[in-house]
Each structure stands twice: as structure tokens, then as C-alpha cells.
């Protein structure tokens, strides 16, 4: 009788412990699912706001383009405006860059559907992408290390959106100290890794944990929404995005993209 009692007590204790552990695991999974759902809802809301902003910006941007064109024509008749030739050219260049960004926002998300959508050779594509990005920040100093490689990546449109955020952030961090931005490409087994490094003030360890997951206010007025979208896009295409502050200073962003 005592043996049966001890055995029964042991079995009951074991089952209760297993059930408690299972319940704790389920609660933790539900909490993670709720957190992920809230994050996804926030990202969808950001995407909706971006589409709305793109639509609203189109009209004033077209107006500015018309005024800039009229100033260029007026410059041919009024010699006093010749001194502003470079300024007008810079305005038209920036308008073209804005229009390119708006056109990219207007593209349908299905453009990157499928495993081999937008598949291009990574070195040539990255070089062209950097040249296009220079229009946004013509004063930025870049140190490029893009070796020739036959590696091919897919979803280049999504990768471009991520790099756009990383490069813009690096340019803002480098601008106050007039430092350069280093962009490098490395191809390993199954992955192509693109690194963007600035020589700015860096990011604190506490802030690094939150970037890409929460909205955070930065010193230059940003809210961290671009990085939230960048991390979400990386997860969607099977890529990995890592941020760090090396001991030498600055911020290092490493984007690892699976090869096609």
C-alpha cells in the first residue's frame, strides 16, 4: 500500500510538473505571437502611411519641378540668374531623386514575389545602386570595396530598400563630423554580406537592443521607423540584418542575403 501510494504521488507530481511546464511554454508562445502581431500591425500601418504620404507628396513635388524648369528657362533671358545655375541644377537633381523614390514606393509588392524575382549579379547591382544613391547625398564620401563575383541574389528591390535605410542613416551619422562611409561586399557559401559602416558617434548597447523592434527617438530627429521596416523586410526575404557598435567607433550594419 505504501509502495502504491509513493508511486501514485510520484506520477501525479510528474504529470503536474509537465502540465505546468507545458502551460508556461504555451503562455510564452502566445506572448511572443501577440508581440509579433502587434509589430506586424505597426509595420502595416507604417506602410499605409508611406503610401499615403507618397500620394500627397506627388503634387507639390510636381509643382516644384515646374517652377525649377521655369527658372532654368528664365535664366537664359536674364543674365543675373546665371549665378544660380548650380543651385537650380542641384534642385532638379534632388527632384529627380525624390521622383525615383516615389516611383519605387508605387510599385506593387508582387514585383518581388517568387524565389528568383529580381535576381541579379550582386556586385554589378550593388555598384549601380550606390551610384544611384549618390544623388540623394552628393556630399557623402564613400569608401567602396566591391570585388567581382558571379554570385546572384534575388529580391533586389527589397534589398535595395534595406540598403537605402542603412546608407541614409550612415550619411546622417557621418555628416556632423565630415567622415566617410565604408561599403563592402563579401560572398560566402550560400550568402552575400553587405556591410555599411560609418564613423559617427555610434549607438549605445541599450539602444541597439531596441532598434528594429521599437520606435526610438534619435539625435537627428528620426523615430527608428525605417529600421523597423528594414528588419521586417529582411525577415520576409530570409535575410539577416545585424547592427553593432565596434570598439573603434561608429556603427556597423551587416546585411546577409541568401544567394539565388
VENNOR-V484643 format. One record per residue. RES is the residue in one small letter. NEAR is the number of other ideal C-beta (glycine too) atoms within 8 Angstrom. D_LAST is the distance of its C-alpha to the last C-alpha in Angstrom with 2 decimals. Layout:
res=(RES | RES)
near=(NEAR | NEAR)
d_last=(D_LAST | D_LAST)
//
This chain:
res=(x | x | x | x | x | x | x | x | x | x | x | x | x | x | x | x | x | x | x | x | x | x | x | x | x | x | x | x | x | x | x | x | x | x | x | x | x | x | x | x | x | x | x | x | x | x | x | x | x | x | x | x | x | x | x | x | x | x | x | x | x | x | x | x | x | x | x | x | x | x | x | x | x | x | x | x | x | x | x | x | x | x | x | x | x | x | x | x | x | x | x | x | x | x | x | x | x | x | x | x | x | x | x | x | x | x | x | x | x | x | x | x | x | x | x | x | x | x | x | x | x | x | x | x | x | x | x | x | x | x | x | x | x | x | x | x | x | x | x | x | x | x | x | x | x | x | x | x | x | x | x | x | x | x | x | x | x | x | x | x | x | x | x | x | x | x | x | x | x | x | x | x | x | x | x | x | x | x | x | x | x | x | x | x | x | x | x | x | x | x | x | x | x | x | x | x | x | x | x | x | x | x | x | x | x | x | x | x | x | x | x | x | x | x | x | x | x | x | x | x | x | x | x | x | x | x | x | x | x | x | x | x | x | x | x | x | x | x | x | x | x | x | x | x | x | x | x | x | x | x | x | x | x | x | x | x | x | x | x | x)
near=(4 | 5 | 6 | 7 | 8 | 8 | 8 | 8 | 8 | 8 | 8 | 8 | 8 | 8 | 8 | 8 | 8 | 8 | 8 | 8 | 8 | 8 | 8 | 8 | 8 | 8 | 8 | 8 | 8 | 8 | 8 | 8 | 8 | 8 | 8 | 8 | 8 | 8 | 11 | 9 | 8 | 9 | 11 | 8 | 8 | 11 | 9 | 8 | 8 | 9 | 9 | 8 | 8 | 11 | 7 | 7 | 10 | 9 | 7 | 7 | 12 | 8 | 8 | 10 | 11 | 8 | 8 | 12 | 9 | 8 | 11 | 10 | 8 | 9 | 12 | 6 | 5 | 7 | 4 | 5 | 10 | 7 | 5 | 9 | 9 | 6 | 7 | 12 | 8 | 9 | 10 | 12 | 10 | 10 | 12 | 9 | 10 | 10 | 10 | 10 | 8 | 12 | 8 | 10 | 9 | 6 | 8 | 4 | 6 | 5 | 9 | 12 | 6 | 5 | 5 | 6 | 10 | 9 | 9 | 9 | 9 | 14 | 12 | 8 | 11 | 12 | 10 | 8 | 10 | 12 | 7 | 8 | 11 | 10 | 10 | 9 | 9 | 8 | 5 | 10 | 8 | 10 | 8 | 8 | 8 | 10 | 7 | 4 | 10 | 5 | 10 | 10 | 15 | 13 | 11 | 11 | 11 | 11 | 14 | 10 | 12 | 14 | 13 | 9 | 12 | 12 | 13 | 11 | 14 | 15 | 13 | 9 | 13 | 16 | 9 | 6 | 7 | 5 | 10 | 8 | 15 | 11 | 16 | 10 | 15 | 7 | 11 | 7 | 3 | 5 | 10 | 14 | 12 | 13 | 13 | 14 | 14 | 14 | 9 | 12 | 5 | 8 | 8 | 7 | 6 | 6 | 9 | 11 | 7 | 10 | 12 | 10 | 8 | 7 | 7 | 9 | 7 | 8 | 4 | 6 | 5 | 10 | 7 | 14 | 9 | 10 | 12 | 16 | 13 | 14 | 11 | 11 | 11 | 12 | 8 | 7 | 13 | 5 | 12 | 7 | 13 | 7 | 11 | 8 | 11 | 8 | 3 | 4 | 8 | 13 | 14 | 11 | 13 | 11 | 16 | 11 | 14 | 11 | 10 | 8)
d_last=(67.39 | 66.23 | 63.49 | 62.30 | 62.45 | 60.42 | 57.81 | 57.59 | 57.31 | 54.53 | 52.58 | 53.11 | 52.05 | 48.87 | 47.99 | 48.78 | 46.61 | 43.67 | 44.16 | 44.39 | 41.21 | 39.40 | 40.81 | 39.74 | 36.15 | 36.20 | 37.67 | 35.07 | 32.23 | 34.02 | 34.44 | 30.73 | 29.94 | 32.56 | 31.25 | 27.69 | 29.23 | 31.31 | 28.39 | 26.44 | 29.66 | 30.05 | 26.57 | 27.26 | 30.59 | 29.10 | 26.78 | 29.88 | 31.86 | 29.26 | 29.35 | 33.14 | 33.40 | 31.27 | 33.68 | 36.72 | 35.71 | 35.16 | 38.91 | 40.21 | 37.43 | 38.53 | 42.10 | 41.34 | 39.63 | 42.80 | 45.08 | 43.17 | 43.44 | 47.16 | 47.68 | 46.13 | 48.50 | 51.39 | 50.71 | 51.68 | 55.08 | 55.76 | 55.65 | 55.86 | 52.26 | 50.90 | 50.63 | 47.94 | 45.75 | 43.08 | 43.12 | 42.69 | 39.80 | 38.11 | 38.71 | 37.18 | 34.09 | 33.66 | 34.30 | 31.52 | 29.11 | 30.34 | 29.92 | 26.30 | 25.70 | 27.66 | 25.76 | 22.47 | 24.22 | 25.45 | 22.16 | 21.57 | 19.13 | 17.73 | 16.13 | 12.95 | 13.41 | 11.10 | 7.62 | 6.47 | 9.41 | 10.08 | 6.96 | 8.81 | 9.56 | 10.16 | 13.69 | 15.09 | 13.90 | 15.36 | 18.52 | 19.10 | 18.61 | 21.14 | 23.55 | 23.53 | 24.09 | 27.11 | 28.95 | 29.10 | 30.51 | 32.08 | 34.15 | 31.34 | 31.11 | 27.66 | 26.91 | 23.53 | 21.77 | 18.61 | 18.30 | 16.76 | 13.38 | 11.16 | 8.01 | 5.55 | 4.81 | 5.57 | 9.17 | 10.72 | 14.05 | 14.06 | 13.03 | 15.81 | 18.22 | 17.82 | 18.33 | 21.22 | 22.97 | 22.50 | 23.76 | 26.60 | 27.73 | 27.67 | 29.69 | 32.23 | 32.61 | 33.08 | 35.45 | 38.62 | 38.63 | 37.33 | 34.69 | 31.41 | 27.79 | 25.42 | 21.72 | 19.63 | 16.12 | 15.29 | 12.32 | 12.80 | 11.59 | 8.35 | 8.99 | 10.04 | 13.47 | 15.47 | 19.15 | 21.92 | 25.44 | 28.81 | 32.34 | 33.83 | 35.94 | 33.12 | 32.81 | 35.10 | 33.92 | 35.23 | 33.38 | 30.06 | 30.29 | 30.76 | 28.33 | 25.52 | 27.60 | 30.92 | 32.41 | 34.05 | 36.31 | 35.54 | 38.03 | 36.78 | 37.27 | 33.78 | 33.33 | 29.89 | 28.53 | 25.72 | 24.47 | 24.88 | 22.60 | 20.08 | 20.07 | 19.94 | 16.96 | 15.07 | 16.07 | 15.08 | 11.35 | 11.36 | 11.87 | 15.10 | 17.80 | 20.83 | 24.06 | 26.81 | 30.00 | 30.40 | 33.93 | 34.05 | 33.85 | 31.60 | 28.43 | 25.02 | 21.91 | 18.71 | 15.40 | 12.65 | 9.18 | 6.52 | 3.78 | 0.00)
//
